[in-house]
Amino acid sequence: MSVTIDLHNASGVSTIPLHKHFKRWATATMSTIAPERKRVQLSIRIVDETESAELNSYYRHKQGPTNILSFPMPQELHSAPLLGDLAICADVVAREADEQHKTLDAHWAHLTVHGVLHLNGYDHEEEQAAAAMENLETRILAELGYNNPYQEITTVKS
């Protein structure tokens, strides 16, 4: 499986994962769900909260920034190598990782896996589809050495 990623950091945040990490996460996802595909391409744009909010408003008609947006290629073009584009908001990722008591690396990995699944037609709009997608994400992340992203983490306060 050959995965090509066009990575562009437009967020102004310097502490994003390296290109090789995004490639590892995307490759693991594609190898699990579509091992027959020989090569795929996707674009990942790391954005700031302003751009995320603008994209979220324009494409989803929702206010405010969000962690990730996916823009899959039309279904009729899915045989082509290009999967689509992901827009990931670095500030939201960092804030969520802190709030959810996750490592930043684990949250970036989760969102990348999540986004690549969306580019391949997976969604979580209905309960059954959401459960299937979460199970797949959990399995891929475990293979990559990460904990279940949906498992509640409890902290002990002193």
C-alpha positions as CSV (number, residue, x, y, z in Angstrom):
1,M,0.0,0.0,0.0
2,S,1.5,3.3,-1.1
3,V,-0.1,6.4,0.5
4,T,0.9,9.8,-0.7
5,I,0.0,12.8,1.6
6,D,0.2,16.4,0.6
7,L,0.6,18.1,4.0
8,H,0.2,21.8,4.4
9,N,0.4,23.6,7.7
10,A,-1.6,26.8,7.5
11,S,-2.3,27.0,11.3
12,G,0.7,28.8,12.5
13,V,1.2,26.0,15.1
14,S,4.7,24.5,14.9
15,T,4.0,21.4,17.1
16,I,2.0,19.3,14.6
17,P,3.0,15.7,13.9
18,L,5.6,15.0,11.3
19,H,4.6,14.0,7.7
20,K,5.7,10.4,8.4
21,H,3.3,10.1,11.3
22,F,0.3,11.2,9.2
23,K,1.5,8.7,6.5
24,R,1.7,5.9,9.1
25,W,-1.8,6.5,10.4
26,A,-3.3,6.8,6.9
27,T,-1.5,3.7,5.7
28,A,-2.7,1.7,8.6
29,T,-6.2,2.8,8.0
30,M,-6.1,2.0,4.3
31,S,-4.4,-1.3,4.8
32,T,-7.2,-2.4,7.1
33,I,-10.2,-1.2,5.1
34,A,-9.0,-1.5,1.5
35,P,-5.9,-3.7,1.2
36,E,-6.6,-4.3,-2.5
37,R,-5.8,-0.7,-3.3
38,K,-2.3,-0.3,-4.4
39,R,-1.9,3.5,-4.0
40,V,-3.9,6.4,-2.7
41,Q,-3.4,10.1,-2.3
42,L,-4.9,12.6,0.1
43,S,-4.4,16.1,1.2
44,I,-4.2,17.2,4.8
45,R,-4.4,20.9,5.6
46,I,-3.7,21.9,9.2
47,V,-5.8,25.0,9.8
48,D,-6.4,27.6,12.5
49,E,-9.7,28.2,14.3
50,T,-10.7,31.0,11.9
51,E,-10.3,28.9,8.8
52,S,-11.9,25.8,10.5
53,A,-14.9,27.9,11.5
54,E,-15.3,29.3,8.0
55,L,-15.1,25.9,6.4
56,N,-17.5,24.5,9.0
57,S,-20.0,27.3,8.4
58,Y,-19.8,27.1,4.6
59,Y,-19.9,23.3,4.2
60,R,-21.8,22.0,7.3
61,H,-23.8,25.1,8.2
62,K,-22.5,24.9,11.8
63,Q,-21.0,27.7,13.8
64,G,-17.5,27.6,15.2
65,P,-14.3,25.6,14.6
66,T,-14.3,21.8,14.6
67,N,-11.5,19.3,15.0
68,I,-11.7,17.8,11.6
69,L,-13.5,18.1,8.3
70,S,-13.4,15.6,5.5
71,F,-13.9,16.3,1.8
72,P,-14.1,13.0,0.0
73,M,-13.8,12.6,-3.7
74,P,-17.2,11.9,-5.4
75,Q,-18.1,8.2,-5.2
76,E,-17.8,7.8,-9.0
77,L,-14.1,8.8,-8.8
78,H,-13.2,6.4,-5.9
79,S,-11.3,4.1,-8.2
80,A,-8.8,7.0,-8.8
81,P,-5.9,7.3,-6.4
82,L,-7.1,10.6,-4.9
83,L,-9.3,10.0,-1.8
84,G,-10.0,13.6,-0.9
85,D,-9.0,16.3,1.6
86,L,-8.9,16.6,5.4
87,A,-8.8,19.9,7.2
88,I,-7.7,19.5,10.8
89,C,-7.7,22.4,13.3
90,A,-4.5,22.2,15.4
91,D,-5.9,24.4,18.2
92,V,-9.1,22.3,18.6
93,V,-7.0,19.1,18.6
94,A,-4.8,20.4,21.4
95,R,-7.7,21.6,23.4
96,E,-9.6,18.4,23.1
97,A,-6.6,16.3,23.9
98,D,-6.2,18.2,27.1
99,E,-9.9,18.1,28.0
100,Q,-10.1,14.4,27.3
101,H,-6.8,13.6,29.2
102,K,-5.2,12.1,26.0
103,T,-1.8,12.6,24.6
104,L,-1.6,15.0,21.8
105,D,-0.1,12.3,19.6
106,A,-2.9,9.8,20.3
107,H,-5.5,12.4,19.5
108,W,-3.8,13.4,16.2
109,A,-3.6,9.7,15.3
110,H,-7.3,9.2,16.2
111,L,-8.5,12.1,14.1
112,T,-6.4,11.1,11.1
113,V,-7.8,7.6,11.2
114,H,-11.3,9.0,11.7
115,G,-10.8,11.4,8.7
116,V,-9.4,8.7,6.4
117,L,-12.4,6.5,7.2
118,H,-14.7,9.4,6.3
119,L,-12.9,9.8,3.0
120,N,-13.8,6.2,2.3
121,G,-17.5,6.6,2.9
122,Y,-17.7,5.7,6.6
123,D,-19.9,7.9,8.8
124,H,-21.5,8.1,12.2
125,E,-24.8,9.7,11.5
126,E,-26.8,6.6,12.5
127,E,-26.2,4.6,15.7
128,Q,-25.3,1.3,13.9
129,A,-22.9,3.1,11.5
130,A,-21.4,5.0,14.4
131,A,-20.7,1.8,16.4
132,A,-19.2,0.1,13.4
133,M,-16.9,3.2,12.7
134,E,-15.9,3.4,16.4
135,N,-15.0,-0.3,16.5
136,L,-12.9,0.0,13.3
137,E,-11.1,3.1,14.6
138,T,-10.4,1.4,17.9
139,R,-9.0,-1.7,16.2
140,I,-6.8,0.4,13.8
141,L,-5.5,2.5,16.7
142,A,-4.8,-0.6,18.8
143,E,-2.7,-2.0,16.0
144,L,-0.8,1.3,16.0
145,G,-0.2,1.1,19.7
146,Y,-2.8,3.6,20.9
147,N,-5.6,3.2,23.6
148,N,-9.2,3.1,22.8
149,P,-10.1,6.8,22.0
150,Y,-13.7,6.3,23.2
151,Q,-12.8,4.8,26.6
152,E,-13.6,7.2,29.3
153,I,-10.5,8.2,31.2
154,T,-11.0,9.0,34.9
155,T,-8.6,11.1,36.8
156,V,-8.2,11.1,40.6
157,K,-8.2,14.5,42.2
158,S,-6.2,15.0,45.4
